[in-house]
Amino acid sequence: MFEHFFTCPHCWETISMLLDTGVSKQQYIEDCEVCCNPIEIQVSFLEGELSDFQATAN
């Protein structure tokens, strides 16, 4: 698991999320821990290293 910090696209607060490095491409919806609005997460890992992270308002 990898902890990644980013800015919520709804409330602009910095939040963190645990990402599974064992899955190379992931896409899912997670609620913001501050404002509870849904965030669409798209993550890519290359050889266990984070290569792309996108968090968009859903």
C-alpha positions in Angstrom: 0.0 0.0 0.0 1.1 3.5 -0.8 -0.2 6.7 0.9 -0.8 9.5 -1.6 -1.7 13.1 -0.7 -3.8 15.2 -3.1 -6.3 18.1 -3.2 -10.0 17.3 -3.2 -11.6 18.7 -6.4 -14.7 19.8 -4.4 -13.5 21.4 -1.2 -9.8 22.0 -2.1 -8.6 20.4 1.2 -5.5 18.2 1.2 -6.5 14.6 1.9 -4.7 11.3 1.7 -5.6 7.9 0.3 -4.1 4.5 0.5 -3.4 3.1 -3.0 -2.8 -0.6 -3.8 0.6 -0.8 -5.7 -0.2 -4.4 -6.7 -2.8 -3.4 -9.3 -1.2 -1.5 -12.2 -4.4 0.4 -13.4 -7.3 1.3 -11.2 -10.4 3.5 -11.5 -13.0 3.9 -8.7 -15.0 6.4 -6.8 -14.1 7.4 -3.2 -15.8 9.9 -1.0 -13.7 12.8 0.3 -12.9 12.4 4.0 -13.5 16.1 4.6 -16.6 17.1 2.5 -18.0 13.6 1.7 -18.4 14.4 -2.0 -17.6 11.7 -4.5 -14.2 11.8 -6.2 -13.4 9.7 -9.3 -9.9 8.3 -8.9 -7.7 7.0 -11.7 -4.4 5.5 -10.8 -1.6 3.9 -12.7 1.5 2.1 -11.3 4.6 1.1 -13.3 6.8 -1.5 -11.6 5.3 -0.6 -8.2 5.9 3.1 -8.6 3.1 5.7 -9.1 3.1 6.8 -12.7 -0.2 8.7 -12.9 -2.9 9.9 -10.5 -6.0 11.8 -11.3 -8.8 12.9 -8.9 -11.8 14.5 -10.6 -15.2 15.7 -9.3 -17.8 13.2 -10.0 
